[in-house]
Amino acid sequence: MSPSHRDNPASPGTASDAGSAMLIVDLVNGFDFPGGDALMAQTRQALPAMMALRDHYDAAQRPVIYTNDNFGHWHSEFSRVVACCSRPGATGSAIVRTAAPLPAHYSILKPRQSAFFMTPLKLLLDELEVTALTVVGIAGDQCILATAMDAHTHGYPLWVPGDAVASITPARNRRALDYLHEVLGARVTDVGTPARA
C-alpha cells in the first residue's frame, strides 16, 4: 500500500525525520541547451542550500537518491553521466564536481521529466521504507514539478525547499513552487526555516 497523508504522520522538513529521503533531481547536468547558461547561474545560487541539506541527510543516515536524465543515451549508466558532465572544459563541470553523488548515495537514471516515470524509484523507496520526500534540484518548473506531482500521486508528504531548487528564471521557479504548495500541499520553505503557512 502506498503511503498517504492520512495514514502516515511523517512530515518532511528535516533530515532527521523518520522515513524521510532526499531526491536530488538532474543536478548532474551539461547545461548545453537553450537557456542552459541562465539555468546554470540560478543553480549556482541554489547549490549551497542543496549541499548543506545533503550533508544533513548524510549525517542523519537518511537516504539520498540522485535521479538524473539519461540525455537519450540508453546504453549509459550513472557514473558515465557524471564523468561526461564533470570532464575538464565541460559547461557546468564545476557544479557537477561539487555535487556528484558519494559512494553511500543511490542513483537512478530517468528517461523523461519525472523521476518516477519508467524507473525503479518507487520500488527503491519501498525497499528503504521511505514515507516522506524532500525534493531538490533542477528545473523547478519542469523535472522538479513532474517528480513532485508523481510523488504526490503516490501519497508521499513533500518538502520542496525553495532555496534548493532552481529554474531558468526566478519568476518561473516561484510559480512552480507556488503551485506545489497551493495545489499539492507541499511544504515550501527555505532550508532550515519554519514551515510556510
PEZI-V517460 format. One record per backbone hydrogen bond with DSSP energy under -0.5 kcal/mol. NH is the residue of the N-H (numbers start at 1). CO is the residue of the C=O. Records with the same first field share a line. If there is no record, write none. Layout:
NH->CO + CO
This chain:
8->4
9->7
17->14
20->17
21->132
22->63
23->134
24->22 + 65
25->23 + 136
26->24 + 67
29->27
33->31
36->33
39->35
40->36
41->37
42->38
43->39
44->40
45->41
46->42
47->43
48->44
50->46
51->47
52->48
53->49
54->50
55->51
56->52
57->53
58->54
59->55
60->56
61->58
62->57
65->22
66->64 + 106
67->24
68->108
70->110
73->70
74->72
76->73
80->77
81->77
82->78
83->79
84->80
85->81
86->82
87->83 + 84
90->87
93->90
96->92
97->93
98->94
99->95
100->96
105->102
106->64
108->66
110->68
111->117
119->116
124->120
125->121
126->122
127->123
128->124
129->126
130->125
131->19
132->19
133->157
134->21
135->159
136->23
137->164
138->25
139->166
140->166
142->139
144->139
145->139 + 140
146->142
147->143
148->144
149->145
150->146
151->147
152->148
153->149
154->150
155->152
156->151
157->131
159->133
160->187
161->159
162->189
164->161
165->162
166->137
173->169
174->170
175->171
176->172
177->173
178->174
179->175
180->176
181->177
182->178
183->179
184->179
185->181
186->180
187->158
188->186
189->187
193->190
